[in-house]
Amino acid sequence: MSKVCSFTGHRPNKFNFKYNEENIDCIKLKAKLIEQIEKLYFNGVNIFLTGCAMGVDMWCGEIVMDLIKKYNDIQLYCVLAFSGQDEKWNLNYKQRYKRLINSSTKTILVQEKYSEDCYFKRNKYLVDKSNIIFGVYDTNSKKSGTKNTLNYAINQNKEILVLDINNFEIYKNLKIFL
């Protein structure tokens, strides 16, 4: 039986490099993401779910897109909070978003129109449909959607991996920071 992993993580503005993906810290982060996602694959995960938000969701989705070329049994599901989630994004991110959706195995639309709780509903869907949650998280963060998602995953007794953006360490089933 296939194992399913969902991604959760911060938007670019939460990182010290912001939107500069050429920054050495972003390059190191993406290298760690590649390493961990490939490790998940070798441990039986072959279905990956991304919420397609800017930042971690998109980066992880793009990494999975690349791995699909290498391992043809990987599937990528794009789980969208609402139709037009990319409406206010710049052209570069809109193009990446469309490429992600067009390359995915399946696209799931949680709801048609924006609402205050649409991202919560999307995150709940991601957790509920997964065996493993891979979070990229600032363990010093007091409040964030990523923290809420990880807390929900803990309450659902999901297996959790957290990549701490402060030291690039991977923690398993972390409850201490949440």
C-alpha angles and dihedrals in degrees: 000000000000122000118222126213127190126198128224128174150127130299116248094263090067092062126080089238093051108191096344103111090176090066114114092237091054091047090051091047093051091048089054090048091052091049093049097043091050089048089053089052092051088051093058104275111132102151117070126185124202130184089214095228119150112274124018096011092053096041092050091046091051091049090052089049088057093046091052087066089055100039113032096197095068119107128199121202120193111210110196122199092212141340110282096023088150095051097113097039126109120259095261093055092042090055092048090048092052091046090052093050094044091050095046125106090228139359120213120195111204093195138349102235135037118264132168092258100040094105091048089051091049092049091048089052091050092052096042093053096047140079093200132033116203110198129188102203145167100231089203091059115119099193133011144129088251091056091049091050093049091048090051089050090051090052089051091052093240123162106256133199118186126194106203109219091207097064105005090240122145118229126190125221092348115191100154096080098041 
